[in-house]
């Protein structure tokens, strides 16, 4: 069964989030007991930020992208 483009994007984002969560948990277990609560709070903030990033839709309107004018790129030797 082939996934649609949107299903593939959703699946990829989910895998990225799960993988990131796994790595953050491993990282958290390297912290000392005294600092673990503070690190947990910081990592929770990062998780929330990363989740918001993954939920954001692309805002680029590709149909409005135009080619550069021919004189836009100047060689270094000039």
Backbone bond lengths (Angstrom), bond angles and torsions (degrees), N, CA, C in turn:
res aa  C-N    CA-C-N  psi(-1)  N-CA   C-N-CA  omega(-1)  CA-C   N-CA-C  phi
1 X - - - 1.448 - - 1.526 109.37 -
2 X 1.309 116.41 130.54 1.456 121.77 179.54 1.522 109.80 -93.79
3 X 1.321 114.68 142.10 1.459 120.07 178.09 1.524 109.92 -89.29
4 X 1.319 115.25 145.89 1.464 118.76 173.46 1.527 108.02 -71.34
5 X 1.298 116.08 168.48 1.464 121.10 -179.84 1.531 110.99 -58.57
6 X 1.322 117.01 -44.60 1.469 120.74 -179.65 1.525 111.22 -67.08
7 X 1.325 117.23 -40.58 1.463 120.15 178.12 1.524 110.40 -63.12
8 X 1.330 116.00 -39.95 1.460 120.16 179.57 1.524 110.38 -64.81
9 X 1.337 117.54 -43.56 1.461 121.15 178.63 1.523 110.67 -61.30
10 X 1.320 116.19 -44.59 1.462 120.89 179.91 1.520 110.68 -62.44
11 X 1.319 116.42 -44.88 1.460 121.40 179.37 1.525 110.99 -62.42
12 X 1.316 116.50 -43.65 1.464 121.18 -179.65 1.520 110.95 -64.28
13 X 1.324 117.04 -42.37 1.462 120.75 178.81 1.522 110.87 -64.98
14 X 1.327 116.40 -40.33 1.464 120.48 178.69 1.526 110.01 -62.72
15 X 1.335 116.67 -44.16 1.463 120.77 178.48 1.525 110.97 -62.47
16 X 1.323 117.27 -39.99 1.465 121.16 178.50 1.524 110.21 -62.85
17 X 1.334 116.81 -42.87 1.460 120.37 -178.66 1.525 111.05 -67.32
18 X 1.317 116.82 -44.39 1.469 120.62 -179.79 1.528 110.08 -63.78
19 X 1.320 116.80 -43.09 1.460 120.53 178.35 1.516 111.90 -62.66
20 X 1.331 116.31 -42.12 1.452 120.77 178.46 1.524 110.63 -64.16
21 X 1.324 117.18 -42.39 1.469 121.09 178.26 1.528 111.07 -59.33
22 X 1.330 116.17 -43.96 1.460 121.15 179.68 1.528 110.56 -60.55
23 X 1.318 116.81 -46.05 1.466 121.03 -179.01 1.526 111.43 -67.51
24 X 1.330 118.11 -37.10 1.461 120.24 177.90 1.523 111.23 -66.31
25 X 1.322 117.22 -37.56 1.469 120.18 176.95 1.523 110.79 -64.06
26 X 1.322 116.65 -42.00 1.469 120.02 176.86 1.525 110.15 -61.21
27 X 1.321 115.90 -43.04 1.459 120.77 179.40 1.525 111.04 -63.41
28 X 1.308 117.05 -42.72 1.461 121.50 -179.45 1.524 111.42 -60.30
29 X 1.313 117.12 -35.90 1.470 120.43 -179.02 1.524 112.62 -71.98
30 X 1.323 118.12 -7.93 1.464 120.34 175.42 1.526 111.29 -88.50
31 X 1.329 117.27 -9.85 1.467 121.39 -178.73 1.525 110.23 -78.81
32 X 1.324 115.08 151.05 1.463 119.57 176.45 1.528 109.09 -68.89
33 X 1.325 115.53 157.46 1.472 120.60 179.92 1.528 111.29 -57.75
34 X 1.344 116.41 -38.89 1.468 120.19 -176.94 1.528 111.86 -65.14
35 X 1.314 117.12 -32.05 1.461 120.54 -174.51 1.523 113.06 -103.67
36 X 1.316 117.14 -3.65 1.462 120.03 -174.57 1.529 112.70 -60.96
37 X 1.318 118.13 -41.27 1.471 120.47 -178.52 1.532 110.70 -62.71
38 X 1.331 116.69 -42.63 1.469 120.04 178.54 1.525 110.45 -64.52
39 X 1.324 116.61 -43.97 1.466 119.93 179.08 1.529 110.84 -64.36
40 X 1.331 116.60 -37.36 1.465 120.41 178.36 1.526 110.18 -60.59
41 X 1.320 116.01 -43.40 1.467 120.87 179.46 1.531 110.61 -62.32
42 X 1.325 116.86 -44.41 1.469 120.70 179.37 1.528 111.12 -64.16
43 X 1.324 116.57 -43.01 1.462 120.26 -179.59 1.527 111.52 -68.04
44 X 1.330 116.93 -33.50 1.472 119.68 175.52 1.527 110.29 -62.40
45 X 1.330 116.09 -40.84 1.457 119.88 176.74 1.523 111.47 -62.13
46 X 1.334 115.81 -41.43 1.462 119.66 178.50 1.524 110.81 -65.40
47 X 1.336 116.77 -41.79 1.478 120.52 177.87 1.525 110.56 -56.61
48 X 1.325 115.45 -46.61 1.468 119.80 -179.65 1.526 111.35 -62.22
49 X 1.316 116.63 -42.86 1.459 121.03 178.94 1.528 110.95 -64.12
50 X 1.324 116.80 -43.10 1.463 121.27 -179.95 1.530 110.37 -65.35
51 X 1.330 116.76 -40.06 1.471 120.52 178.19 1.529 110.32 -63.18
52 X 1.329 117.26 -41.23 1.472 120.34 177.11 1.521 111.00 -63.13
53 X 1.329 116.34 -40.14 1.463 120.72 177.81 1.526 110.34 -60.74
54 X 1.326 116.99 -44.14 1.462 120.46 -178.69 1.527 112.15 -67.52
55 X 1.323 117.60 -30.23 1.465 120.92 -179.06 1.528 112.78 -80.21
56 X 1.331 116.76 -20.48 1.467 120.73 -177.13 1.521 110.49 -64.62
57 X 1.297 115.12 140.05 1.464 121.45 177.34 1.518 109.01 -90.54
58 X 1.300 115.47 153.10 1.456 121.07 176.35 1.521 109.04 -65.10
59 X 1.318 116.81 133.88 1.461 120.26 -179.90 1.528 111.92 -108.27
60 X 1.304 117.18 6.65 1.463 120.30 178.99 1.522 108.91 -78.31
61 X 1.306 116.17 128.46 1.460 120.93 174.93 1.521 107.08 -99.06
62 X 1.322 115.37 92.20 1.457 121.45 -172.94 1.523 112.72 -59.81
63 X 1.311 117.94 -27.51 1.467 119.74 179.95 1.530 112.01 -67.34
64 X 1.331 116.43 -18.87 1.462 120.17 179.56 1.532 112.91 -91.48
65 X 1.324 117.46 -5.37 1.463 120.93 178.70 1.522 108.63 -76.18
66 X 1.322 115.25 126.11 1.463 120.62 -179.00 1.523 109.66 -114.59
67 X 1.322 116.70 153.31 1.466 119.41 177.30 1.532 110.69 -65.14
68 X 1.336 115.52 153.35 1.461 120.11 176.83 1.522 110.07 -68.67
69 X 1.325 117.27 148.66 1.464 118.81 173.49 1.529 109.33 -64.34
70 X 1.303 116.68 155.42 1.468 120.60 -175.29 1.525 112.68 -61.78
71 X 1.330 118.76 -25.89 1.467 120.65 -179.46 1.536 113.11 -94.68
72 X 1.319 118.02 10.89 1.468 121.64 -177.22 1.526 112.45 -74.02
73 X 1.316 117.69 -31.18 1.459 121.13 -178.63 1.522 108.22 -104.36
74 X 1.329 114.69 120.28 1.462 120.59 -178.27 1.524 108.18 -110.11
75 X 1.309 118.23 124.95 1.472 120.67 178.53 1.533 110.99 -61.04
76 X 1.331 117.16 149.17 1.458 121.96 -179.72 1.524 112.42 -60.57
77 X 1.316 117.97 -30.93 1.462 119.84 -175.80 1.531 112.88 -78.01
78 X 1.307 119.07 5.56 1.477 121.20 177.99 1.506 110.81 -110.93
